[in-house]
Amino acid sequence: MTITVLPHREALGLKAGQLLVGGQWGPGRDGATWTHHHPATSEEIGEFAVATAADVDDAVAAARQAFEGGWARSRAGTRISLLHRYANLLREHADELRALQALDNSVPLSFGGIYATSVGAAADVVDHHAGWVDKIGGETLPAYQGGDHLAMTFREPIGVVAAILPWNAPFLLFAQKVAPALAAGCTVVLKPSEYATFSVLRMVELLVEAGLPDGVLNVVTGPGDPVGEALITHRDVDKVSFTGSRAVGKHIVEASAGTLKRVSLELGGKSPAVVFSDAPNVGLAAMTTMGAVTLGLSGQACVANTRALVHRDVYDEFIGAAAGIAAAVTYGDPFDPGVLSSPLVNARQLERVLGYIEQGKSEGRLVTGGERLDGDLANGNFVSPTIFADVDNSATVAQEEIFGPVLAVVPFDDEEEAVRLANDTEYGLGAGLFTADGQRAFRVARRLKAGTIGINGFQIEPHLPFGGFKQSGLGREGGRSAFEAYTELKSVLMPLTEELM
């Protein structure tokens, strides 16, 4: 039977999405809308407004007015209380938000409760950054040269922030951008992905309910062109925070050059899982790696270990275990608790992934998968979990971010080769290490050129910085470093006598 998600849409009472500008919800200036089609069924889910460049102008102006009008100088206690109220509201509405996400990007409910993609993780991020509001200050420094004077530093909010979200983890990434920006005293113009808009709009409604003043957060919806382009090129935007593709990230850097906007970018990866012969449990290493590539998001996760570098002594064992995980993955209605993974987000991404799989057939041994799923799933963008073995690390499927359920397995002989292969990529977002040797674990972790390293497991933490080396991006999200990324550092000198300094 062909699956449908329309009854869930009706149960949620989904309404058309609107822009939020200066505290007022409404349509775009020209009345244009975007119709969202569900990636698992191709059914029409709903419509939301497409902002024009003039709408973006209005949103930025509202954010500027709110910034200058008092939010930047608001008391620490005001921001702390608001963010804690918001975190509590997120937790109260977690089930509703997970259901909206399933309508947006088809991430199954079974996966939406896993910490890194959960509403609870987003709430923890909000709570964590609320805790920084009254703890980030400047310094008083001793006079270095003649004269009696004070040398001081202050941290002040940057200003108006353009926050541009991807579709794959809207809860966490909304929180990672919006929470530190608001905590620091910035105002925000937010653009959600057109493939995950309804869940983000509900998160915004809850933030308004928590008591956010008008204009502090504004929302412009629609595709990257024209909406995102109008934001990143706007002369009155002080900072751009973006998570998405490397190509768009490079364009943002170029577009920001004219006004020297501050930029934070998280641009994906081709992260390795390095499995040594002494891994505590090779089957668990395979489950962790193949699970990240197939379960939940179907490999549409920037930090997923889509390259497995495996010692030859455990190579066959790893591939057999990974193939077993692939065979256990289930697809279908995201509201079905037995469904463990999602389709690709749209038809364009489906064709892209299938193209990489065809390329991979000439670059390695196809162990399993590599097909579009049909039958009851024919209306969706489903691809079976795919493993390529005996891949050279220079191959296309081992170097390029596919963003689909495809794992490339590369053999190695010793630690030096493993480190060389792991670092032989233009990306540097994350990596996983599997070994029972604690000294080796720390030794190799220090040598890998990646922003986050998991040893015998991987977890996102709200207080840990997250971001990449090399072409995986600029800056970090999470922890103190994220808060500071939304501030400017100012030095102030004050003589205490009439003597010249």
QUIZI-V476552 format. One record per helix or strand of 3 or more residues. SS is the DSSP state (alpha for helix, beta for strand). FROM is the first residue (numbers start at 1). LEN is the number of residues. Records with the same first field share a line. If there is no record, write none. Layout:
BEGIN
SS = FROM-LEN + FROM-LEN
END
This chain:
BEGIN
alpha = 6-7 + 53-16 + 71-3 + 76-17 + 94-12 + 109-4 + 115-3 + 119-12 + 170-15 + 198-12 + 224-9 + 246-11 + 282-13 + 312-17 + 347-14 + 375-3 + 396-4 + 415-9 + 438-10 + 470-3 + 479-6
beta = 19-3 + 24-3 + 33-5 + 44-6 + 149-9 + 160-5 + 187-5 + 217-3 + 239-5 + 262-5 + 272-4 + 307-5 + 365-4 + 386-4 + 406-7 + 430-5 + 452-4 + 487-9
END
